[in-house]
Amino acid sequence: MPVAKPPSIEADAFKSAKWDELTSGRRFAEKDAPTLALLCQWHKIAAQAMDELDGFGGQTAYQNDVGDLKAFPQIGTLKTASAEIRQLNKQLGINDEAEPEVAHGGASVLSIVSGKRQERRARAAG
């Protein structure tokens, strides 16, 4: 039985969708619900900060009244959200690392490229 989605998560479309994504194919205990809710909140904060940064037309800094160049506060918010998401993922045992690309015969792209480099070095040396 999946962990019950809290009403505060259910009421927010973004957080509800993120909850569904995080819990799909994973098993969590009811005691994990507050941590999952917090993880959904940090994902929403990160998404909002990214949307705001995108709205600045690619700029990452602004000039204040004194003429100093300052980073937009959203960068700090995004940094904090990213750290919190990583920590909460770790706490919940969520491993969201990208799957390595698999090429022919079950070999990864990295192993094929590495093998070709070794072959070229061997040909050049011999």
C-alpha positions, -999 to 999 in steps of 0.1 A, spaced: 0 0 0 15 34 -10 21 60 16 -8 84 20 -4 118 3 -9 146 29 -37 171 22 -13 200 19 5 181 -9 -27 171 -26 -39 207 -26 -9 219 -47 -7 206 -83 31 208 -85 38 192 -52 11 165 -58 27 156 -92 62 156 -76 48 133 -48 34 109 -74 68 109 -93 88 103 -62 66 75 -48 61 57 -82 78 24 -80 92 30 -46 81 18 -12 80 42 17 66 39 53 40 63 67 67 77 89 84 90 56 54 111 47 67 144 64 101 140 48 85 133 14 63 164 18 94 185 26 112 171 -4 82 181 -26 83 216 -11 120 220 -19 114 208 -55 88 235 -58 111 262 -44 138 251 -68 115 252 -98 102 287 -88 137 300 -84 147 286 -119 115 302 -134 124 336 -119 160 333 -131 148 325 -166 127 356 -164 158 378 -161 168 370 -197 199 350 -190 213 375 -165 226 362 -132 234 395 -115 221 431 -111 236 464 -102 224 478 -69 219 515 -60 256 519 -51 268 504 -83 279 471 -70 272 440 -90 252 415 -70 240 380 -78 203 375 -79 190 361 -46 173 333 -65 208 318 -71 213 314 -34 178 300 -30 185 275 -58 217 265 -42 200 259 -9 171 240 -25 196 218 -44 215 209 -12 183 202 7 169 180 -21 202 160 -22 201 155 16 164 145 17 170 121 -12 198 105 7 177 103 39 149 86 20 172 63 0 163 78 -33 190 74 -59 182 97 -88 215 94 -106 212 93 -144 213 58 -159 243 53 -180 237 51 -217 239 15 -230 253 9 -265 254 -23 -284 261 -55 -265 253 -40 -231 285 -19 -231 282 17 -219 292 46 -242 320 55 -218 335 20 -220 334 20 -258 350 54 -260 376 44 -235 383 12 -254 387 30 -287 412 54 -270 432 24 -258 432 9 -293 445 42 -308 472 45 -282 483 9 -289 485 15 -326 504 47 -321 529 31 -297 534 -1 -318 
